[in-house]
Amino acid sequence: MTFDATSGFNNINSAIISSTLGLDRAQRNITNAAENIASNAIGIADQNRQLQTTTDLLSNAAAQQIGQINQLLPSGGDSLTNSLLTLQINRNNGLASAKVLDIANETVGRIIDELA
């Protein structure tokens, strides 16, 4: 099997660029998901810190019961669940991109060794 240097190097270059972009995208999405999770936790803590009047207590109890009814209905998930899923998906994407980059680097190393 012969090695076409031009197309071989273009394929390796493409793999390196794609995997680097994939790592960057995964990192950006992981950061966004982590920020969403943190802001969700802060929002919950802020809600719990507020003092409740009798009217607020009754209003919150009614809202909670409506929320429980809504939980019985099919939905697309809450923002925390979506953020956690986004975090896991982008972790996997980042790992896959890193693997592609490792293989491309190994291939470049083998080519350099063979040419030397």
Secondary structure, 3 states (H helix, E strand, C coil): CCCCHHHHHHHHHHHHHHHHHHHHHHHHHHHHHHHHHHHHHHHHHHHHHCCCCHHHHHHHHHHHHHHHHHHHCCCCCCHHHHHHHHHHHHHHHHHHHHHHHHHHHHHHHHHHHHHC
